[in-house]
C-alpha cells in the first residue's frame, strides 16, 4: 500500500482528500504545517501532496529543502492559483506535477498514479548505460545527468524526461499529446497543456544559448516539437 503525506492546513479540504484517497487504497499521513510535515517525512512516504500556502511558511520552501537534499520523492503541489508564474515556481523547484483547487478527486488520483508509475520506471532504467550527445550537450541516461559544455546543469525530472524523449526521437516531430502522454504518463485528460509549454520554456532557458532563437528544441506550430541537431549515442 502506497503512503502519501498530505500537507494541507484547510481541515475541510484535508478531510475530503484523505477520505477519498483511503477509498482508493492509499495510506495517508496528514500534516497541517511545515513543522509537522518535516517530522513525518521519512523513507516510508511514497509521495507528497503539498499545499502552497501554509501557516508557518509555504510549500515551495519544503519542496526546495527536499530537492536540495537530493531526495527525489514525488511531489504534487495543490494550489488555488494555476497561473503560469505559480506553476513555474513549483516545477522549477523540482515538483513533479500540480493540481488546482478545488481538487477534483478523479483528477488527483490519476495524477498520483501517473507520477508513481513514472517513478517506478525511472528506478528501472537507472542502470542503463547510454549517453546521448548533440553538439555541446550531453545526456547520461544511466546517471540522469545533463551536461552543457562539460558542466553539469540542473534539470527537474520533467525537464529531463522531455529532453530525453526529444533526443531519443530526433529528428522526428512529436505531437503535444504524445509528449503529454509519454512524460506525464496519462492520456492527457487532466493535464493542462500549459504544463508542457512551461516545462519546454524552462528547459530551453537551461540548454539554449539564445532562447529567442532556439537551435535544439524547435516548435512545429500547430503540431508539437522536435530536436533539431544530430544526436549521437
Backbone as a chain_set.jsonl record, in Angstrom:
{"seq": "XXXXXXXXXXXXXXXXXXXXXXXXXXXXXXXXXXXXXXXXXXXXXXXXXXXXXXXXXXXXXXXXXXXXXXXXXXXXXXXXXXXXXXXXXXXXXXXXXXXXXXXXXXXXXXXXXXXXXXXXXXXXXXXXXXXXXXXXXXXXXXXXXXXXXXXXXXXXXXXXXXXXXXXXXXXXXXXXXXXXXXXXXXXXXXXXXXXXXXXXXXXXXXXXXXXXXXXXXXXXXXXXXXXXXXXXX", "coords": {"N": [[0.843, -1.196, 0.0], [0.615, 2.163, -0.936], [2.058, 5.011, 0.62], [1.008, 8.23, 1.368], [1.907, 11.554, 2.009], [0.05, 14.142, 3.068], [0.065, 17.547, 3.016], [-1.63, 19.981, 4.256], [-3.496, 22.683, 5.419], [-6.135, 23.39, 5.512], [-8.919, 22.208, 6.983], [-11.352, 21.115, 5.986], [-10.783, 20.605, 3.269], [-8.649, 18.804, 3.613], [-9.873, 16.625, 4.984], [-11.68, 15.714, 3.044], [-9.939, 14.947, 0.954], [-8.344, 13.01, 2.245], [-10.266, 11.057, 2.943], [-11.158, 10.287, 0.379], [-8.787, 9.348, -0.852], [-8.115, 7.209, 0.794], [-10.218, 5.516, 0.218], [-9.444, 4.81, -2.291], [-7.397, 3.13, -1.798], [-5.004, 4.07, -0.755], [-2.639, 4.802, 1.848], [-2.698, 7.406, 4.161], [-0.887, 10.048, 5.542], [-1.193, 12.944, 7.534], [-0.335, 16.346, 7.64], [-0.487, 19.588, 9.023], [1.107, 21.776, 8.792], [4.416, 23.075, 7.99], [6.297, 22.328, 9.913], [5.247, 19.991, 11.179], [5.095, 18.398, 8.931], [7.778, 18.008, 8.278], [8.554, 16.439, 10.428], [7.143, 14.108, 10.017], [7.938, 13.197, 7.529], [9.674, 10.646, 5.947], [11.541, 7.717, 4.807], [9.501, 5.953, 4.267], [7.436, 7.228, 3.072], [5.742, 7.591, 0.039], [4.881, 9.55, -1.706], [4.269, 13.091, -1.882], [1.651, 15.29, -1.245], [1.286, 18.601, -1.581], [0.379, 21.605, -0.181], [0.423, 25.054, -1.164], [0.232, 27.527, 0.329], [0.828, 27.794, 3.703], [0.492, 27.729, 7.339], [2.98, 28.26, 8.644], [4.766, 29.016, 6.691], [5.585, 28.364, 3.238], [4.733, 25.902, 0.728], [6.666, 25.783, -1.236], [9.06, 26.168, 0.047], [9.473, 23.78, 1.52], [9.581, 21.951, -0.593], [11.886, 22.822, -1.912], [13.814, 22.288, 0.073], [13.684, 19.491, 0.17], [14.502, 18.717, -2.427], [17.039, 19.871, -2.504], [18.345, 18.261, -0.74], [18.806, 16.116, -2.298], [16.734, 14.333, -2.52], [14.454, 12.483, -4.234], [11.73, 12.055, -3.959], [8.406, 11.833, -5.138], [6.543, 14.828, -5.742], [3.559, 16.584, -5.594], [2.02, 19.593, -6.147], [-0.657, 21.348, -4.61], [-2.71, 23.88, -5.453], [-4.476, 26.969, -5.227], [-4.116, 28.747, -7.138], [-3.551, 28.673, -10.468], [-2.026, 30.071, -12.195], [0.491, 30.9, -14.625], [2.952, 31.764, -13.478], [2.923, 30.753, -10.845], [2.846, 28.036, -11.379], [5.284, 27.71, -12.695], [7.143, 28.299, -10.654], [6.785, 26.135, -8.843], [7.347, 23.876, -10.517], [9.933, 24.493, -11.309], [11.322, 24.257, -8.977], [11.414, 21.595, -8.719], [9.142, 20.056, -8.449], [6.851, 17.428, -9.367], [4.338, 17.594, -10.47], [1.191, 19.389, -10.569], [-1.949, 20.271, -9.081], [-5.019, 21.994, -9.391], [-6.975, 23.836, -7.056], [-10.532, 24.104, -6.523], [-9.964, 20.723, -5.566], [-10.311, 18.073, -7.824], [-11.209, 14.881, -7.291], [-10.998, 12.573, -8.931], [-9.256, 13.449, -10.898], [-7.04, 14.04, -9.285], [-6.312, 11.497, -8.238], [-5.654, 10.201, -10.623], [-3.419, 11.686, -11.41], [-1.683, 11.184, -9.263], [-1.29, 8.384, -9.494], [-0.077, 8.353, -12.012], [2.321, 9.761, -11.58], [3.536, 8.079, -9.698], [3.84, 5.776, -11.259], [5.668, 6.743, -13.151], [7.845, 7.191, -11.485], [8.466, 4.58, -10.733], [9.275, 3.55, -13.207], [11.501, 5.157, -13.678], [13.25, 4.24, -11.7], [13.726, 1.716, -12.675], [15.242, 2.17, -14.971], [17.59, 3.245, -14.165], [19.973, 1.85, -14.222], [20.742, 1.696, -16.807], [23.185, 2.132, -19.218], [23.788, 4.6, -21.176], [24.592, 7.189, -23.372], [23.683, 10.249, -24.741], [24.652, 12.506, -27.228], [24.723, 15.804, -28.441], [25.854, 18.279, -30.281], [27.008, 20.722, -28.105], [25.891, 19.549, -25.93], [25.213, 16.936, -23.554], [23.637, 14.009, -22.558], [23.371, 11.816, -19.979], [21.948, 8.88, -19.669], [21.875, 6.764, -17.825], [22.895, 7.881, -15.448], [21.239, 9.998, -15.076], [22.027, 12.608, -15.725], [22.729, 15.788, -17.119], [24.852, 17.577, -19.242], [26.321, 20.673, -20.199], [28.578, 22.012, -22.344], [30.411, 20.479, -20.996], [29.884, 20.982, -18.339], [27.855, 20.142, -15.601], [24.329, 20.579, -15.589], [21.413, 21.622, -13.848], [18.386, 19.979, -13.958], [14.839, 19.676, -13.667], [12.815, 16.742, -12.932], [10.808, 16.406, -14.92], [11.712, 18.135, -16.933], [14.08, 16.85, -17.617], [13.034, 14.405, -18.574], [11.597, 15.291, -20.79], [13.66, 16.279, -22.413], [15.139, 13.922, -22.842], [13.209, 12.378, -24.19], [12.816, 13.884, -26.549], [15.419, 13.821, -27.654], [15.825, 11.064, -28.018], [14.002, 10.555, -30.01], [14.721, 12.149, -32.106], [15.25, 12.892, -35.57], [12.496, 13.257, -35.506], [9.204, 14.703, -35.415], [7.372, 15.383, -32.503], [4.121, 15.145, -31.316], [2.116, 17.384, -29.297], [0.219, 16.043, -27.694], [1.281, 13.466, -27.64], [3.654, 13.916, -26.24], [2.701, 14.786, -23.786], [1.457, 12.454, -22.919], [3.619, 10.628, -22.817], [5.49, 11.823, -21.062], [4.053, 12.705, -18.809], [2.647, 10.456, -18.411], [-0.066, 9.845, -18.619], [-3.254, 9.947, -20.288], [-3.704, 12.547, -20.901], [-6.071, 13.737, -20.276], [-6.445, 15.187, -17.943], [-4.428, 16.971, -17.884], [-3.121, 20.153, -17.972], [-2.373, 21.859, -20.812], [-0.675, 23.926, -20.582], [1.261, 23.151, -18.785], [3.1, 21.64, -20.276], [4.088, 23.598, -22.052], [5.274, 25.369, -20.225], [7.302, 23.751, -19.1], [8.867, 23.219, -21.387], [9.706, 25.802, -21.971], [11.258, 26.404, -19.669], [13.208, 24.42, -19.891], [14.45, 25.154, -22.297], [15.589, 27.575, -21.468], [17.678, 26.65, -19.988], [19.299, 25.099, -21.645], [19.639, 26.275, -24.147], [21.558, 28.673, -26.004], [20.543, 31.032, -26.961], [17.486, 31.865, -26.211], [15.503, 33.119, -27.645], [16.003, 32.417, -30.178], [15.981, 29.449, -30.607], [17.99, 26.51, -31.078], [18.063, 23.847, -30.513], [15.558, 22.709, -29.418], [12.864, 22.799, -31.375], [9.932, 24.49, -32.25], [7.117, 23.201, -33.811], [4.695, 24.629, -35.322], [1.343, 24.292, -34.349], [1.559, 21.582, -34.162], [3.712, 20.301, -32.551], [6.834, 19.562, -31.111], [10.366, 19.275, -31.977], [13.656, 17.785, -31.812], [16.317, 19.343, -33.139], [19.242, 19.343, -33.934], [21.779, 16.895, -34.878], [21.829, 13.791, -33.172], [23.962, 11.758, -31.32], [24.56, 8.546, -30.108]], "CA": [[0.0, 0.0, 0.0], [1.407, 3.386, -1.049], [1.833, 6.001, 1.682], [1.021, 9.606, 0.891], [1.931, 12.624, 3.005], [-0.761, 15.295, 2.672], [0.387, 18.747, 3.783], [-2.778, 20.843, 3.964], [-3.997, 23.255, 6.657], [-7.589, 23.543, 5.442], [-9.47, 20.962, 7.529], [-12.378, 20.565, 5.098], [-10.089, 20.041, 2.1], [-7.868, 17.653, 4.057], [-10.759, 15.503, 5.281], [-12.219, 15.203, 1.779], [-8.858, 14.274, 0.226], [-7.972, 11.802, 2.992], [-11.349, 10.087, 2.781], [-11.182, 9.787, -0.999], [-7.577, 8.583, -1.147], [-8.198, 5.928, 1.51], [-11.135, 4.68, -0.558], [-8.697, 4.346, -3.467], [-6.388, 2.166, -1.374], [-3.78, 4.703, -0.274], [-2.485, 5.145, 3.258], [-2.47, 8.849, 4.166], [-0.42, 10.786, 6.722], [-1.628, 14.328, 7.363], [0.351, 17.416, 8.363], [-1.161, 20.869, 8.804], [2.101, 22.832, 8.625], [5.732, 22.6, 7.569], [6.981, 21.685, 11.038], [4.761, 18.613, 11.34], [5.448, 17.662, 7.715], [9.194, 17.609, 8.399], [8.663, 15.38, 11.436], [6.525, 12.89, 9.475], [8.612, 12.779, 6.301], [10.729, 9.642, 6.055], [11.685, 6.875, 3.62], [8.305, 5.145, 4.012], [6.486, 8.05, 2.317], [5.93, 7.367, -1.394], [4.531, 10.745, -2.478], [3.811, 14.217, -1.065], [0.682, 16.266, -1.752], [1.785, 19.764, -0.864], [-0.306, 22.881, -0.355], [1.378, 26.151, -1.317], [0.14, 28.451, 1.458], [0.72, 27.091, 4.974], [0.572, 28.677, 8.452], [4.348, 28.606, 9.047], [5.615, 29.192, 5.509], [4.907, 27.897, 2.025], [5.157, 24.599, 0.24], [7.879, 25.915, -2.036], [10.194, 26.036, 0.964], [9.685, 22.356, 1.796], [9.995, 21.323, -1.849], [13.284, 23.184, -2.127], [14.621, 21.539, 1.05], [13.707, 18.078, -0.226], [15.324, 18.543, -3.626], [18.418, 20.221, -2.152], [18.886, 17.087, -0.051], [18.901, 15.058, -3.317], [15.627, 13.4, -2.31], [13.613, 12.582, -5.431], [10.365, 11.629, -3.678], [7.455, 12.593, -5.97], [5.832, 15.931, -5.097], [2.487, 17.223, -6.362], [1.509, 20.785, -5.486], [-2.08, 21.68, -4.681], [-2.739, 25.333, -5.364], [-5.696, 27.657, -5.671], [-3.702, 29.628, -8.242], [-2.883, 27.906, -11.528], [-1.397, 30.988, -13.138], [1.773, 30.381, -15.105], [4.049, 32.061, -12.562], [2.865, 29.804, -9.738], [3.207, 26.732, -11.926], [6.719, 27.75, -12.981], [7.888, 28.227, -9.395], [6.751, 24.768, -8.349], [8.06, 22.975, -11.424], [11.343, 24.85, -11.33], [11.898, 23.753, -7.725], [11.555, 20.153, -8.825], [7.88, 19.329, -8.282], [6.541, 16.553, -10.484], [3.066, 17.946, -11.068], [0.371, 20.244, -9.719], [-3.39, 20.24, -9.303], [-5.663, 23.234, -8.979], [-8.135, 23.767, -6.151], [-10.903, 22.936, -5.711], [-9.401, 19.49, -6.102], [-11.2, 17.049, -8.385], [-10.592, 13.661, -6.789], [-10.633, 11.684, -10.036], [-8.045, 14.011, -11.491], [-5.946, 13.887, -8.324], [-5.912, 10.086, -8.205], [-4.998, 9.926, -11.9], [-2.081, 12.295, -11.384], [-0.881, 10.44, -8.283], [-0.904, 7.102, -10.094], [0.842, 8.612, -13.12], [3.622, 10.13, -11.017], [4.112, 6.88, -9.09], [4.291, 4.906, -12.354], [6.9, 7.331, -13.687], [8.893, 6.961, -10.506], [8.853, 3.185, -10.859], [10.021, 3.39, -14.458], [12.799, 5.8, -13.517], [14.091, 3.348, -10.919], [14.089, 0.572, -13.508], [16.197, 2.496, -16.033], [18.772, 3.902, -13.611], [21.186, 1.092, -14.506], [21.01, 1.73, -18.25], [24.365, 2.932, -19.544], [23.633, 5.149, -22.516], [24.853, 8.626, -23.389], [23.283, 10.937, -25.959], [25.405, 13.736, -27.432], [24.22, 16.673, -29.508], [26.663, 19.496, -30.234], [27.689, 20.929, -26.824], [25.077, 18.956, -24.862], [25.389, 15.506, -23.311], [22.673, 13.452, -21.603], [23.753, 10.499, -19.472], [20.668, 8.266, -19.308], [22.034, 5.952, -16.625], [23.142, 8.704, -14.263], [20.266, 11.102, -15.046], [22.82, 13.836, -15.686], [22.854, 16.531, -18.373], [25.984, 18.497, -19.218], [26.45, 21.646, -21.268], [29.999, 22.389, -22.412], [31.133, 19.704, -19.99], [29.451, 21.336, -16.987], [26.534, 19.604, -15.272], [23.275, 21.555, -15.365], [20.344, 21.074, -13.027], [17.07, 19.903, -14.576], [13.804, 18.971, -12.917], [12.543, 15.43, -13.514], [10.042, 16.526, -16.159], [12.6, 18.733, -17.939], [14.978, 15.777, -18.049], [12.293, 13.428, -19.367], [11.3, 15.923, -22.074], [14.892, 16.321, -23.195], [15.431, 12.552, -23.249], [12.204, 11.983, -25.178], [13.097, 14.581, -27.806], [16.679, 13.335, -28.211], [15.655, 9.676, -28.455], [13.153, 10.513, -31.201], [15.235, 13.071, -33.119], [14.714, 14.237, -35.843], [11.051, 13.189, -35.694], [8.361, 15.667, -34.71], [6.498, 14.78, -31.507], [2.943, 15.972, -31.067], [1.939, 17.785, -27.901], [-0.495, 14.971, -26.997], [2.217, 12.367, -27.434], [4.607, 14.295, -25.199], [1.969, 14.776, -22.515], [1.232, 11.06, -22.524], [4.885, 9.967, -22.517], [6.184, 12.428, -19.923], [3.175, 12.708, -17.629], [2.213, 9.071, -18.293], [-1.511, 9.663, -18.666], [-3.774, 10.242, -21.622], [-3.801, 13.975, -21.122], [-7.41, 14.236, -19.964], [-6.409, 16.09, -16.812], [-3.208, 17.769, -17.935], [-3.207, 21.473, -18.573], [-1.329, 21.964, -21.839], [0.249, 24.942, -20.11], [2.369, 22.486, -18.097], [4.096, 21.287, -21.286], [4.708, 24.836, -22.518], [6.122, 25.886, -19.146], [8.495, 22.913, -18.993], [9.695, 23.453, -22.573], [10.3, 27.133, -21.788], [12.307, 26.319, -18.649], [14.286, 23.599, -20.436], [15.178, 25.988, -23.256], [16.377, 28.562, -20.734], [18.852, 25.995, -19.415], [20.178, 24.454, -22.626], [19.841, 27.096, -25.336], [22.364, 29.886, -25.849], [19.641, 32.156, -27.251], [16.128, 31.315, -26.102], [14.665, 33.736, -28.67], [16.283, 31.729, -31.441], [16.449, 28.12, -30.176], [18.525, 25.627, -32.12], [17.875, 22.451, -30.122], [14.137, 22.364, -29.39], [12.184, 23.61, -32.375], [8.471, 24.409, -32.229], [6.421, 22.985, -35.087], [3.424, 25.28, -34.996], [0.125, 23.518, -34.528], [1.812, 20.14, -34.065], [4.457, 19.957, -31.34], [8.237, 19.958, -31.036], [11.36, 18.289, -32.39], [15.06, 18.08, -31.505], [16.819, 19.601, -34.481], [20.593, 18.907, -34.297], [22.061, 15.466, -34.895], [22.067, 13.166, -31.867], [24.827, 10.575, -31.386], [24.504, 7.765, -28.867]], "C": [[0.883, 1.252, 0.0], [1.024, 4.389, 0.043], [2.006, 7.402, 1.123], [1.048, 10.557, 2.08], [1.165, 13.807, 2.442], [-0.428, 16.458, 3.591], [-0.638, 19.808, 3.409], [-3.363, 21.365, 5.273], [-5.508, 23.47, 6.668], [-8.239, 22.211, 5.825], [-10.47, 20.316, 6.577], [-11.749, 19.914, 3.874], [-9.362, 18.764, 2.481], [-8.753, 16.43, 4.293], [-11.305, 14.87, 3.999], [-11.165, 14.414, 1.013], [-8.477, 12.97, 0.922], [-9.012, 10.702, 2.79], [-11.308, 9.447, 1.387], [-9.963, 8.923, -1.315], [-7.584, 7.235, -0.423], [-9.144, 4.978, 0.784], [-10.438, 4.096, -1.78], [-7.56, 3.406, -3.097], [-5.065, 2.755, -0.902], [-3.805, 4.832, 1.251], [-2.08, 6.614, 3.315], [-2.002, 9.334, 5.539], [-0.758, 12.247, 6.487], [-0.822, 15.273, 8.242], [-0.329, 18.732, 8.027], [-0.197, 22.024, 8.617], [3.449, 22.218, 8.258], [6.442, 21.837, 8.685], [6.553, 20.24, 11.189], [5.086, 17.774, 10.105], [6.885, 17.161, 7.796], [9.356, 16.451, 9.373], [8.11, 14.051, 10.918], [7.329, 12.325, 8.316], [9.751, 11.798, 6.579], [10.69, 8.746, 4.813], [10.436, 6.055, 3.305], [7.232, 5.916, 3.248], [6.776, 7.892, 0.825], [5.669, 8.61, -2.233], [4.03, 11.82, -1.522], [2.806, 15.046, -1.854], [0.886, 17.523, -0.93], [1.013, 21.032, -1.204], [0.746, 23.986, -0.468], [1.388, 27.045, -0.078], [-0.125, 27.682, 2.747], [0.942, 28.066, 6.129], [1.982, 29.134, 8.802], [5.297, 28.724, 7.854], [4.845, 28.786, 4.259], [5.506, 26.584, 1.551], [6.417, 24.645, -0.597], [9.125, 25.69, -1.18], [10.508, 24.569, 1.24], [10.156, 21.624, 0.546], [11.474, 21.583, -2.119], [14.205, 22.414, -1.189], [14.786, 20.084, 0.617], [14.611, 17.855, -1.425], [16.791, 18.893, -3.358], [19.12, 19.052, -1.471], [19.011, 15.891, -0.992], [17.864, 13.959, -3.094], [14.663, 13.561, -3.481], [12.202, 12.03, -5.209], [9.39, 12.456, -4.514], [6.697, 13.643, -5.154], [4.795, 16.485, -6.063], [1.975, 18.409, -5.56], [0.001, 20.881, -5.656], [-2.186, 23.188, -4.467], [-4.056, 25.896, -5.871], [-5.398, 28.554, -6.858], [-2.971, 28.8, -9.281], [-2.295, 28.818, -12.593], [0.008, 30.513, -13.456], [2.903, 30.594, -14.113], [4.093, 31.081, -11.4], [3.262, 28.407, -10.19], [4.715, 26.657, -12.145], [7.527, 27.592, -11.703], [7.949, 26.793, -8.897], [7.542, 23.805, -9.215], [9.556, 23.237, -11.41], [12.054, 24.374, -10.073], [12.019, 22.237, -7.73], [10.292, 19.365, -8.57], [7.577, 18.516, -9.537], [5.261, 16.947, -11.199], [2.35, 18.921, -10.14], [-1.096, 20.027, -10.061], [-3.982, 21.53, -8.757], [-6.814, 22.947, -8.019], [-9.298, 24.521, -6.78], [-10.49, 21.636, -6.392], [-10.5, 18.558, -6.614], [-10.545, 15.696, -8.091], [-10.161, 12.719, -7.903], [-9.35, 12.141, -10.717], [-6.854, 13.793, -10.578], [-5.421, 12.457, -8.305], [-5.173, 9.715, -9.49], [-3.576, 10.477, -11.907], [-1.156, 11.564, -10.417], [-0.387, 9.136, -8.891], [0.106, 7.29, -11.222], [2.235, 8.923, -12.6], [4.294, 8.908, -10.393], [4.589, 5.888, -10.15], [5.593, 5.425, -12.948], [8.068, 7.056, -12.76], [9.403, 5.535, -10.596], [9.673, 2.925, -12.101], [11.408, 3.999, -14.347], [13.749, 4.908, -12.738], [14.581, 2.184, -11.767], [15.152, 0.895, -14.539], [17.475, 3.134, -15.504], [20.065, 3.183, -13.959], [21.557, 1.098, -15.986], [22.183, 2.666, -18.542], [24.254, 3.403, -20.996], [23.801, 6.659, -22.45], [24.464, 9.186, -24.753], [24.053, 12.25, -26.048], [24.82, 14.506, -28.615], [24.907, 18.024, -29.37], [27.313, 19.638, -28.852], [26.912, 20.37, -25.634], [25.296, 17.453, -24.777], [24.395, 15.06, -22.254], [23.086, 12.037, -21.254], [22.498, 9.836, -18.915], [20.77, 7.453, -18.021], [22.155, 6.767, -15.358], [22.125, 9.828, -14.083], [20.984, 12.452, -14.935], [22.852, 14.465, -17.075], [24.0, 17.519, -18.227], [25.936, 19.421, -20.428], [27.879, 22.174, -21.242], [30.793, 21.71, -21.305], [30.722, 19.97, -18.56], [28.046, 20.804, -16.738], [25.529, 20.728, -15.038], [22.115, 20.865, -14.644], [19.004, 21.144, -13.747], [16.096, 19.258, -13.597], [13.543, 17.64, -13.615], [11.812, 15.548, -14.843], [10.854, 17.172, -17.272], [13.534, 17.672, -18.505], [14.254, 14.805, -18.97], [11.907, 13.992, -20.73], [12.527, 15.925, -22.978], [15.253, 14.926, -23.705], [14.479, 12.087, -24.35], [12.496, 12.599, -26.543], [14.369, 14.056, -28.466], [16.543, 11.914, -28.745], [14.879, 9.586, -29.768], [13.602, 11.458, -32.31], [15.552, 12.313, -34.415], [13.193, 14.268, -36.024], [10.331, 14.271, -34.888], [7.446, 14.913, -33.759], [5.31, 15.704, -31.266], [2.854, 16.309, -29.585], [1.245, 16.674, -27.103], [0.432, 13.802, -26.687], [3.181, 12.681, -26.294], [3.942, 14.318, -23.824], [1.801, 13.347, -22.007], [2.527, 10.394, -22.09], [5.535, 10.512, -21.246], [5.333, 12.402, -18.66], [2.497, 11.353, -17.43], [0.71, 8.9, -18.13], [-2.001, 10.148, -20.015], [-3.974, 11.727, -21.884], [-5.15, 14.56, -20.77], [-7.397, 15.297, -18.87], [-5.198, 17.012, -16.825], [-3.482, 19.089, -18.624], [-2.057, 21.586, -19.565], [-0.294, 23.008, -21.464], [1.459, 24.313, -19.427], [3.473, 22.111, -19.075], [4.831, 22.534, -21.753], [5.679, 25.399, -21.484], [7.412, 25.083, -19.044], [9.425, 23.086, -20.183], [10.419, 24.79, -22.434], [11.461, 27.075, -20.798], [13.489, 25.485, -19.142], [15.11, 24.402, -21.426], [16.071, 26.997, -22.554], [17.68, 27.965, -20.205], [19.816, 25.442, -20.452], [20.483, 25.313, -23.849], [20.745, 28.296, -25.032], [21.517, 31.134, -26.069], [18.219, 31.635, -27.279], [15.194, 31.906, -27.159], [14.865, 33.094, -30.036], [16.833, 30.335, -31.128], [16.946, 27.276, -31.342], [18.34, 24.148, -31.777], [16.396, 22.044, -30.191], [13.375, 23.325, -30.29], [10.667, 23.385, -32.281], [7.937, 24.212, -33.637], [4.982, 23.447, -34.855], [2.214, 24.407, -35.329], [0.308, 22.021, -34.374], [2.485, 19.792, -32.731], [5.884, 20.454, -31.404], [9.13, 18.87, -31.622], [12.736, 18.753, -31.93], [15.786, 18.172, -32.834], [18.225, 19.06, -34.781], [20.744, 17.386, -34.254], [22.357, 14.969, -33.485], [22.888, 11.89, -32.081], [24.748, 9.854, -30.05], [25.427, 6.555, -28.951]], "O": [[1.784, 1.386, 0.829], [-0.151, 4.589, 0.348], [3.014, 7.718, 0.491], [0.3, 10.382, 3.042], [1.581, 14.407, 1.451], [-0.615, 16.369, 4.804], [-0.524, 20.454, 2.367], [-3.696, 20.572, 6.153], [-6.093, 23.706, 7.726], [-8.131, 21.221, 5.102], [-10.441, 19.101, 6.381], [-12.129, 18.809, 3.486], [-9.44, 17.76, 1.772], [-8.423, 15.328, 3.855], [-11.381, 13.647, 3.884], [-11.452, 13.342, 0.482], [-8.306, 11.942, 0.267], [-8.668, 9.556, 2.501], [-11.411, 8.228, 1.244], [-10.086, 7.887, -1.969], [-7.112, 6.236, -0.964], [-8.901, 3.772, 0.74], [-10.797, 3.016, -2.249], [-6.835, 2.933, -3.973], [-4.105, 2.018, -0.674], [-4.869, 4.956, 1.857], [-1.188, 7.024, 2.572], [-2.637, 9.065, 6.558], [-0.627, 12.742, 5.367], [-0.648, 15.033, 9.437], [-0.706, 18.966, 6.878], [-0.622, 23.14, 8.315], [3.6, 20.997, 8.221], [7.104, 20.829, 8.438], [7.397, 19.353, 11.315], [5.327, 16.572, 10.219], [7.173, 16.023, 7.426], [10.2, 15.579, 9.167], [8.563, 12.987, 11.338], [7.396, 11.109, 8.139], [10.667, 12.089, 7.348], [9.912, 8.982, 3.889], [10.313, 5.517, 2.205], [6.233, 5.335, 2.824], [7.92, 8.04, 0.393], [6.175, 8.72, -3.349], [3.442, 11.515, -0.484], [3.071, 15.453, -2.985], [0.681, 17.515, 0.283], [0.991, 21.476, -2.352], [1.842, 23.857, 0.079], [2.448, 27.29, 0.499], [-1.147, 27.01, 2.885], [1.526, 29.13, 5.924], [2.171, 30.278, 9.216], [6.506, 28.547, 8.005], [3.616, 28.853, 4.221], [6.62, 26.21, 1.917], [7.158, 23.664, -0.666], [10.108, 25.101, -1.629], [11.668, 24.16, 1.199], [11.037, 20.767, 0.623], [12.216, 20.679, -2.505], [15.261, 21.94, -1.607], [15.879, 19.521, 0.687], [15.399, 16.91, -1.443], [17.687, 18.271, -3.929], [20.33, 18.874, -1.607], [19.29, 14.778, -0.546], [18.091, 12.799, -3.437], [14.119, 14.644, -3.698], [11.552, 11.588, -6.156], [9.539, 13.676, -4.59], [6.266, 13.384, -4.03], [5.11, 16.814, -7.206], [1.544, 18.249, -4.419], [-0.545, 20.542, -6.706], [-1.795, 23.703, -3.419], [-4.663, 25.376, -6.807], [-6.312, 29.062, -7.509], [-1.888, 28.28, -9.012], [-2.089, 28.411, -13.736], [0.637, 29.814, -12.662], [3.73, 29.703, -13.921], [5.167, 30.626, -11.008], [3.938, 27.681, -9.461], [5.345, 25.653, -11.815], [8.494, 26.832, -11.671], [9.022, 26.286, -8.567], [8.323, 23.005, -8.701], [10.355, 22.304, -11.49], [13.257, 24.115, -10.1], [12.653, 21.658, -6.847], [10.338, 18.139, -8.481], [7.998, 18.877, -10.636], [5.101, 16.675, -12.389], [2.844, 19.238, -9.058], [-1.44, 19.649, -11.181], [-3.492, 22.083, -7.772], [-7.526, 21.952, -8.154], [-9.073, 25.49, -7.505], [-10.637, 21.465, -7.603], [-11.484, 18.295, -5.924], [-9.456, 15.407, -8.586], [-9.083, 12.13, -7.835], [-8.483, 11.339, -11.063], [-5.779, 13.405, -11.035], [-4.21, 12.239, -8.351], [-4.177, 8.994, -9.448], [-2.645, 9.81, -12.358], [0.018, 11.35, -10.718], [0.8, 8.819, -8.811], [1.03, 6.492, -11.377], [3.223, 8.406, -13.121], [5.501, 8.724, -10.548], [5.616, 5.234, -9.972], [6.512, 4.652, -13.218], [9.163, 6.724, -13.215], [10.609, 5.292, -10.544], [10.649, 2.176, -12.066], [12.38, 3.438, -14.853], [14.93, 4.823, -13.074], [15.709, 1.719, -11.604], [15.897, 0.006, -14.952], [18.347, 3.522, -16.282], [21.13, 3.798, -13.997], [22.592, 0.55, -16.365], [22.171, 3.837, -18.161], [24.594, 2.668, -21.923], [23.229, 7.324, -21.586], [24.867, 8.659, -25.789], [24.11, 13.015, -25.084], [24.474, 13.929, -29.645], [24.596, 18.809, -28.475], [28.091, 18.771, -28.456], [27.223, 20.669, -24.481], [25.533, 16.784, -25.783], [24.313, 15.656, -21.18], [23.144, 11.164, -22.12], [22.036, 10.18, -17.827], [19.842, 7.457, -17.212], [21.599, 6.408, -14.32], [22.136, 10.527, -13.07], [20.592, 13.317, -14.151], [22.985, 13.768, -18.081], [24.11, 18.212, -17.215], [25.564, 19.014, -21.529], [28.33, 22.719, -20.235], [31.726, 22.289, -20.748], [31.159, 19.263, -17.652], [27.151, 20.99, -17.563], [25.838, 21.712, -14.367], [21.879, 19.67, -14.821], [18.538, 22.226, -14.104], [16.477, 18.402, -12.798], [13.987, 17.425, -14.743], [12.162, 14.858, -15.8], [10.706, 16.801, -18.436], [13.753, 17.602, -19.714], [14.778, 14.421, -20.015], [11.888, 13.261, -21.72], [12.436, 15.61, -24.165], [15.629, 14.766, -24.866], [14.906, 11.473, -25.327], [12.431, 11.919, -27.567], [14.408, 13.863, -29.681], [17.082, 11.593, -29.804], [15.075, 8.653, -30.546], [12.939, 11.561, -33.343], [16.072, 11.199, -34.357], [12.661, 15.199, -36.628], [10.791, 14.691, -33.826], [6.818, 13.927, -34.144], [5.48, 16.902, -31.04], [3.427, 15.627, -28.736], [1.632, 16.393, -25.968], [0.373, 13.221, -25.603], [3.489, 11.812, -25.478], [4.542, 13.92, -22.825], [1.98, 13.07, -20.821], [2.54, 9.667, -21.097], [6.07, 9.746, -20.444], [5.832, 12.113, -17.572], [1.849, 11.123, -16.409], [0.261, 7.907, -17.558], [-1.23, 10.703, -20.797], [-4.374, 12.114, -22.982], [-5.364, 15.76, -20.944], [-8.234, 16.2, -18.864], [-4.973, 17.754, -15.869], [-4.016, 19.126, -19.732], [-0.895, 21.425, -19.192], [0.831, 22.984, -21.964], [2.558, 24.865, -19.478], [4.654, 22.245, -18.754], [6.059, 22.535, -21.843], [6.771, 25.851, -21.828], [8.494, 25.657, -18.915], [10.644, 23.099, -20.016], [11.606, 24.895, -22.743], [12.528, 27.633, -21.058], [14.641, 25.805, -18.847], [16.339, 24.34, -21.402], [17.192, 27.247, -22.998], [18.662, 28.679, -19.999], [21.012, 25.322, -20.188], [21.493, 25.092, -24.518], [20.697, 28.859, -23.939], [21.746, 32.168, -25.441], [17.794, 31.031, -28.264], [14.204, 31.275, -27.532], [14.023, 33.206, -30.927], [18.013, 30.067, -31.357], [16.397, 27.321, -32.443], [18.447, 23.291, -32.654], [16.034, 21.137, -30.941], [13.26, 24.514, -29.996], [10.191, 22.251, -32.239], [8.269, 24.972, -34.547], [4.17, 22.734, -34.265], [2.087, 23.868, -36.429], [-0.66, 21.264, -34.446], [1.914, 19.088, -31.897], [6.13, 21.62, -31.712], [8.728, 17.713, -31.75], [12.962, 19.938, -31.689], [15.864, 17.191, -33.573], [18.4, 18.378, -35.79], [19.923, 16.687, -33.66], [23.042, 15.633, -32.707], [22.548, 11.053, -32.917], [24.855, 10.472, -28.992], [25.514, 5.778, -28.001]]}, "num_chains": 1, "name": "protein.A"}
